[in-house]
Amino acid sequence: MPLVYSFDHAHRKPPKDMKDLLGGKGANLAEMTSVLKLPVPHGFTVTTDACREYMRGGWPDGLDHELAVHVGSLEQKMGARLGDPNVPLLVSVRSGAKFSMPGMMDTVLNLGLNDRSVEGLARSTGDERFAYDSYRRFISMYGRIVLGIDGEAFEHPYQEVRRRSGAAGDGPVPASALRLLCTDLLQVVRDRTGRDFPQDPVKQLRGAVEAVFRSWNGARAIAYRVREKISHDLGTAVNVQAMVFGNRDDNSGTGVGFTRNAATGENVPYGDFLVNAQGEDVVAGIRNTEDLEHMKARFPAIHAELLGIFARLERHYRDMCDTEFTIDQGKLWMLQTRVGKRTGAAALRMAVEMTEPTGTGKQSWKISKREALLRITADHLDQVLHPQFASSGEPLARGLGASPGAAVGRVYFSADDVVAAAARGEDAILVRSETSPDDVHGMMASKGVLTSRGGLVSHAAVVARGWGKPAVVGADAVRIEGRQFSVNGTVVREGDVISLDGTTGDVLLGAMPLVSADPPEAYHTILRWADKIRRGTLSVRANADTAEDARKARELGAEGIGLCRTEHMFLAPERLPVVRRMILAAGPDEEQAALDELRAVQTEDFAALLREMDGLPVNVRLLDPPLHEFLPDVGELEVRAATTGLTAEESRLLAAATAWSEVNPMLGIRGVRLGVLKPGLYAMQVRALLDAADRVAAEGLEPIVEVMIPLTVSRDELALARSWVEEEIARHGREPDTATRSGLRRLRVSIGTMVETPRAALVAGELAEVADFFSFGTNDLTQMTFGFSRDDVESRMMPAYLEAGLLPRNPFETVDPDGVGELVRMAAKRGRKARKHLKLGVCGEHGGDPDSIRLFHDAGIDYVSCSPYRVPIARLAAAQAIVGADEPGSK
Amino acid sequence: MPLVYSFDHAHRKPPKDMKDLLGGKGANLAEMTSVLKLPVPHGFTVTTDACREYMRGGWPDGLDHELAVHVGSLEQKMGARLGDPNVPLLVSVRSGAKFSMPGMMDTVLNLGLNDRSVEGLARSTGDERFAYDSYRRFISMYGRIVLGIDGEAFEHPYQEVRRRSGAAGDGPVPASALRLLCTDLLQVVRDRTGRDFPQDPVKQLRGAVEAVFRSWNGARAIAYRVREKISHDLGTAVNVQAMVFGNRDDNSGTGVGFTRNAATGENVPYGDFLVNAQGEDVVAGIRNTEDLEHMKARFPAIHAELLGIFARLERHYRDMCDTEFTIDQGKLWMLQTRVGKRTGAAALRMAVEMTEPTGTGKQSWKISKREALLRITADHLDQVLHPQFASSGEPLARGLGASPGAAVGRVYFSADDVVAAAARGEDAILVRSETSPDDVHGMMASKGVLTSRGGLVSHAAVVARGWGKPAVVGADAVRIEGRQFSVNGTVVREGDVISLDGTTGDVLLGAMPLVSADPPEAYHTILRWADKIRRGTLSVRANADTAEDARKARELGAEGIGLCRTEHMFLAPERLPVVRRMILAAGPDEEQAALDELRAVQTEDFAALLREMDGLPVNVRLLDPPLHEFLPDVGELEVRAATTGLTAEESRLLAAATAWSEVNPMLGIRGVRLGVLKPGLYAMQVRALLDAADRVAAEGLEPIVEVMIPLTVSRDELALARSWVEEEIARHGREPDTATRSGLRRLRVSIGTMVETPRAALVAGELAEVADFFSFGTNDLTQMTFGFSRDDVESRMMPAYLEAGLLPRNPFETVDPDGVGELVRMAAKRGRKARKHLKLGVCGEHGGDPDSIRLFHDAGIDYVSCSPYRVPIARLAAAQAIVGADEPGSK
């Protein structure tokens, strides 16, 4: 297999589908060149295979030869040669992995220049200033990216030259000054590396390609991949392309364009444009950009050509595309395209609108509703479900609303300070003049981002949008000075609280009140379509412990309660003393009295819950946590005992807490084990539940009750626990003085178990003999299958494991397909073999994770249950799992 | 299927193989009756099916009818009728489960007597004293066992009558006194139950059968089954048999006999005999018995007949049998036989001797070596490996050595006191005049048992021997008075220390020094045979952390070290400060300095271990426990901080202990996870190991090293850890100043992983790609598969679970076949599929458990590893697993 392909190579399948091999950028460049025949500068792509080979065993055999062949071919097409002293060819070298990793990978422009070819460039273009400006850019970029020299070492002399020459903006610095500057920069390289800057273009190219390869495993790239759940094994491709120049003159320019508005989804092209500039100037947001209307005024023909290309791209990709383009002395060149990133609101609007025809006649195109569904990710929904500000208030400043949602926090001026503040538990806002990949960790830890410079496609905007993190960019009025910023005389110091509205671009002083989001109409349309697809196949329930949670869950589309954790009822401050009396009880009478008291309040709680869920199933898990969770901390009491002394009551609590304390509570006396040791507890809970159901039924409502036994490991254990429940049901039915027996007859109760120990999954066949349903508790199942105590390993170990690639994903976020998933599949199969119509559900956080939902659906699960706010995402993901294709955002 | 079978029923297969249905006693009675045609009183057996049916749903339909039919048939054979006022039939009712449960199940004799038939008995036998003595026994037994009245209520009036009539021993009490006594006893029943004693023999029989059924689920029976690992589901059979009377006159008697000596194994019949007594008198040890030589003198013909029967039984059962027999007015009746229980030494001697012909000519028989092997249980070996006293000393008293082995402890006079003392951590000796089933829990908790009455088949002797617990019985000189005993004026008070020699029968004052056991020649013979069978199929290694352990292990036949826990080297008091310096290190230099110091001592430790194991594999597990195990307790330091204050050093330790403390250490940062977070640690250990191997090789010895990575969950994790080891190996090989490179070339190192998380078992296929071997850590695997923290659940929850039958066995003792065993089988299969010659081992306590070894063998394991003292048991069990039959003792 070749390691290098020309953009115009005749691939057997559409190059856009070959991102694995060519990377995203290379695939789309080849598509534009060889399929769409758009004006793309010639070039070639070094494949991801080459990168993987490099990572395994260093520079691949034969790559030098293939590069030489392709450089030769490119030189022939362009009529110019790399390093030629007369008509030199200049190329760009860019990374391009399968998935877009904005700003993470490094780009080298103007490669091929050296002390001799720069003269040729000056001569052949007749523009010495341009030639030396290009050379200075090349030396700086190459020095920084390939040779690893601090960028400041090049930036400082350049700023000095600009200052001395009195240049404003990016305006002309005299050629002579730039020539001297290049000499200085070459000296910087010599000083910093002890070697001369490479003059041989072949060496330059190899160095740049290798730098791209290396950057795949740079710390920033790894961190990004961990965050974005991209495999570390993919590697990146490298694109080498003939340079075109947007910085030749005022008849040149460069820009980025979206075929529709990426923030709102409106079907109007959108873009940023700069006259006489190179692409990096736009993306970095160093100069403020103009929009496409301004470009139309200046370059009407090119503007029309560009819009035509936009329409062709949309029709071809059947989606909104983003592009980079350059005008080189009046000629338009397309440098990149891809299916564009978008906000959640935009994604929803586009998906719905694209199901109606775009364009007219033969040129018109549309997508199906199923395709539309698959274009929405969990992040998109998250964004429209994000909180908004309750009122708008008078803004301190206004910038571009680059990433929607509202954020409130204390301001910090460096990424590290934000990370430190977040670690202290503060909500922090990162404020920068502009962001760079060096700031990514701070952006991640922040609640929102504010920049004073840059446009909607600046680094800050793109990254924040990708993460659904509120961002306001290009707020010109904000002047940052050390650890404070000022707006028209108002000073905001480090640690002061501000509010950001990433939708409107408003920046406000102090903390604005937040209200929950109001999703757009398209959101409801998409979820309606999703529900239609999944109805009868994969239900979505919510985990809810209170009537309030249940109401919210029902509003958000939950079709039942998949998990009611009854211990949350025990922990209410007014109930804790009763629970403690039960634990401390000197004899059965005292214990029973406390249990009776608890039963009264639990009955109330259950009744309120069942009322809200009238006609929908409510799955109640009997008490699960170990008893010491209801007792005070042993250590604290011991210290107090040794110092101030304890009351008699406290001494009894200390004794009980010590007696019930455990070395590994996760694996201790919890769940049904507690039920075995304290049988009155479960009987009390079941009785409260039945009384509540009875009461609700008497109100004419329809309670549907499921009783769930936690933490079972064997058939006999489950059979015993089942017998307690059945005894209470029988006793309940028999009680002659039950006023509402008519209600009881309408009550349906099923009895099942959590499958949350590996053994339960392994012996699912025998458990199914005595269970009406299984509910997979995948949180605990993950803890036990891996031997990972979430409390202990997730914060301390997991980041290191994910960065080192020892685990592909955090198994607490997305269910581990090979271990835990295997147990789920096994249990589902064995359970259903023993009991054909065994109902299977999943509760726990994986129930709201799209990739996990796909796995659960494949395993034959009937419903997933998640927190109320994840319900819409689960409804969508369930439909997507059924449609059966990969989500667009899936890795 | 019938619920009742006559002893002479023509079964289709030998009744002795039908213990599941007939129970052990019933099966052997049928065998003696219908196959061997021995003199057995007629009778019938109510099957275990009937008992199981009773437990499920009460008294079985049709059982009354079947009983009536069989009683009718029995009456016809005996020419007497139950309750007949002239010639009454009397029957015994005895339990008989599949497995012998000595003293646990209750027996009723003389059933069929009532106020009228007792007169008939007196008339028909012409012995009124005998008739009323039988009636008095019947009322007492029935009252106690069936009606649940305290036995003391009957015993007290009887002793009163004996005292008044001046009867010594069991000598004659006048008939008139006994008649009055019976009236009193009937009144006792009336007083205690509010009802008359049942006079209808049909009701009596039904009551007795039901009592036997009920007793299956009595607390004592359950406790015994838990201890003996007998399933609670089996149920018991009930044997109803015509009475014969050893207490008719001095031409009568009763006894128990063994076809060989059950204590030593010597091929000489052994037995206890009492003239004019019923069987219960012998077993209870109330009167001291005579041996068979005495019987021969008194009943020469019957003695010869009995020895003839012994020979026939041995030939028929091909094993030593124990028997109960009665002489009724000069006629010998066999009441029971079974393959007899025996001491470990006896079992070994018998097994070896029986491979040579017993008897002569056609009558001779022998067993194969394989059969001999299968007759030895783990308990047998345990017994001969038990410690003995170093010197004999002057005994305070001497009794019968009823169960071999030596015990030292404080004396207590009730079972409850022993249990309480054991709970306090004391070694306790139970001292009783005789024991009964009520004492079983105290015997279990004791280190040894001493009784002043009873013989080698008394309750105390049989139970203690079954458990391999040292016991001295029938120490006549011991006089128990409240909470002390005296021997010829020497007083031993509660809490005083004594020593027991269960082999010699010596009782000594104070604590005698103990030495390890010296197994008999037959032990070595059996293990030689075992080794021959298992060689090349299933190896046995030992878990050993020190050279001393390793030496012992090699002595006991270990073929390598299966697990060296390197953390034990870290915990030595002189090393702990260095380990703490490593943990507290302020920077990499301090850390490296501490690591270097540790490396020096670890090298010494490893070298000593490898030296002992010259030529055998040594599997070294890299550091496994979480770091806080090497730090002081947080709680203690906090209390001290709040009271006396801490030194600077202690404050640092507190900070570190807090930082490293974990909520669930079992599932925390341990094993390879620690290696990932502190990579220098594992590199240090590997280097120490290689240096040690090098040093040992230079001495001309052959070190064989296996490096084991603990707690892995994924292929990438294992690959990373493997790379550390390989780097150290490469670095070691490269070091130019290694003086002993010639040694290194002979060094073999393999690298593998523990399989101790469920996930490791599930993804064994991918782990095998980077592992030379797996070692199943079944302790941790059990903890995670069940979600059982051994620290928390084993003492608090497991007893309740086992008694309630929620788990069939303690999964920490015998590997759980359905859950953990399933994972082992799965991992073995998947691992071998990926790597055909993957070596598979088991370390952890299950490696020394016979039932578990059988499972491991079936799963294709290459070796098991256990503690040194379990090695002989594992060698035997491995051979038995290969021979493939059930052990005789298996349940």
Contacts between the chains, C-beta under 8 A, distances in Angstrom:
chain1	res1	chain2	res2	distance
A	634	B	635	7.0
A	635	B	634	7.0
A	635	B	635	4.9
A	635	B	638	5.9
A	638	B	635	5.9
A	638	B	638	7.4
A	638	B	639	5.4
A	639	B	638	5.5
A	639	B	639	5.5
A	639	B	642	4.5
A	642	B	639	4.6
A	642	B	642	5.8
A	642	B	643	4.9
A	643	B	642	5.0
A	643	B	643	6.4
A	662	B	789	6.8
A	662	B	791	7.5
A	662	B	792	4.4
A	663	B	665	6.9
A	663	B	666	7.4
A	663	B	789	6.0
A	663	B	791	4.0
A	663	B	792	5.7
A	664	B	664	4.5
A	664	B	665	6.5
A	664	B	666	4.4
A	664	B	667	6.9
A	664	B	789	3.6
A	664	B	791	6.6
A	664	B	792	6.1
A	665	B	663	7.0
A	665	B	664	6.6
A	665	B	789	8.0
A	665	B	792	7.6
A	666	B	663	7.5
A	666	B	664	4.4
A	666	B	666	7.9
A	666	B	667	6.2
A	666	B	787	7.5
A	666	B	789	7.5
A	667	B	664	6.9
A	667	B	666	6.2
A	667	B	667	7.4
A	667	B	783	6.1
A	667	B	784	7.7
A	667	B	787	5.1
A	667	B	788	5.9
A	667	B	789	3.5
A	667	B	792	6.7
A	667	B	793	7.4
A	668	B	789	5.3
A	668	B	792	3.9
A	668	B	793	6.5
A	669	B	792	6.3
A	669	B	793	6.5
A	669	B	796	6.2
A	669	B	797	5.8
A	673	B	793	7.0
A	673	B	797	5.5
A	676	B	797	7.4
A	676	B	800	6.1
A	676	B	801	6.9
A	676	B	804	6.9
A	676	B	806	6.9
A	677	B	796	7.7
A	677	B	797	6.8
A	677	B	800	6.4
A	711	B	787	6.4
A	713	B	786	5.1
A	713	B	787	6.9
A	713	B	788	7.9
A	713	B	807	7.9
A	713	B	819	7.4
A	714	B	806	6.1
A	714	B	807	6.1
A	716	B	804	7.9
A	716	B	805	6.0
A	716	B	806	4.8
A	716	B	807	7.5
A	717	B	801	7.6
A	717	B	806	4.5
A	717	B	807	7.8
A	720	B	804	7.0
A	720	B	806	6.4
A	756	B	787	7.6
A	757	B	785	7.0
A	757	B	786	6.0
A	757	B	787	4.2
A	758	B	758	4.0
A	758	B	784	6.6
A	758	B	785	4.6
A	758	B	787	7.9
A	758	B	819	7.1
A	758	B	823	7.4
A	759	B	785	4.8
A	759	B	786	5.2
A	759	B	787	7.6
A	759	B	816	7.3
A	759	B	818	7.8
A	759	B	819	3.6
A	759	B	820	7.5
A	762	B	785	7.3
A	762	B	818	6.7
A	762	B	819	4.7
A	762	B	822	5.0
A	762	B	823	7.0
A	763	B	818	5.1
A	763	B	819	5.9
A	766	B	818	7.7
A	780	B	787	7.3
A	783	B	667	6.1
A	784	B	667	7.7
A	784	B	758	6.6
A	784	B	784	4.9
A	784	B	785	7.4
A	784	B	787	5.3
A	785	B	757	6.9
A	785	B	758	4.6
A	785	B	759	4.8
A	785	B	762	7.3
A	785	B	784	7.4
A	786	B	713	5.0
A	786	B	757	6.0
A	786	B	759	5.2
A	787	B	666	7.5
A	787	B	667	5.0
A	787	B	711	6.4
A	787	B	713	6.9
A	787	B	756	7.6
A	787	B	757	4.2
A	787	B	758	7.9
A	787	B	759	7.6
A	787	B	780	7.2
A	787	B	784	5.3
A	788	B	667	5.9
A	788	B	713	7.8
A	789	B	662	6.8
A	789	B	663	6.0
A	789	B	664	3.6
A	789	B	665	8.0
A	789	B	666	7.5
A	789	B	667	3.5
A	789	B	668	5.3
A	791	B	662	7.5
A	791	B	663	4.0
A	791	B	664	6.6
A	792	B	662	4.4
A	792	B	663	5.7
A	792	B	664	6.1
A	792	B	665	7.6
A	792	B	667	6.7
A	792	B	668	3.9
A	792	B	669	6.3
A	793	B	667	7.4
A	793	B	668	6.5
A	793	B	669	6.5
A	793	B	673	7.0
A	796	B	669	6.2
A	796	B	677	7.7
A	797	B	669	5.8
A	797	B	673	5.5
A	797	B	676	7.4
A	797	B	677	6.8
A	800	B	676	6.1
A	800	B	677	6.4
A	801	B	676	6.9
A	801	B	717	7.6
A	804	B	676	6.9
A	804	B	716	7.9
A	804	B	720	6.9
A	805	B	716	5.9
A	806	B	676	6.9
A	806	B	714	6.1
A	806	B	716	4.8
A	806	B	717	4.5
A	806	B	720	6.4
A	807	B	713	7.9
A	807	B	714	6.1
A	807	B	716	7.5
A	807	B	717	7.8
A	816	B	759	7.3
A	818	B	759	7.8
A	818	B	762	6.7
A	818	B	763	5.1
A	818	B	766	7.7
A	819	B	713	7.4
A	819	B	758	7.1
A	819	B	759	3.7
A	819	B	762	4.8
A	819	B	763	5.9
A	820	B	759	7.6
A	822	B	762	5.0
A	823	B	758	7.4
A	823	B	762	7.0
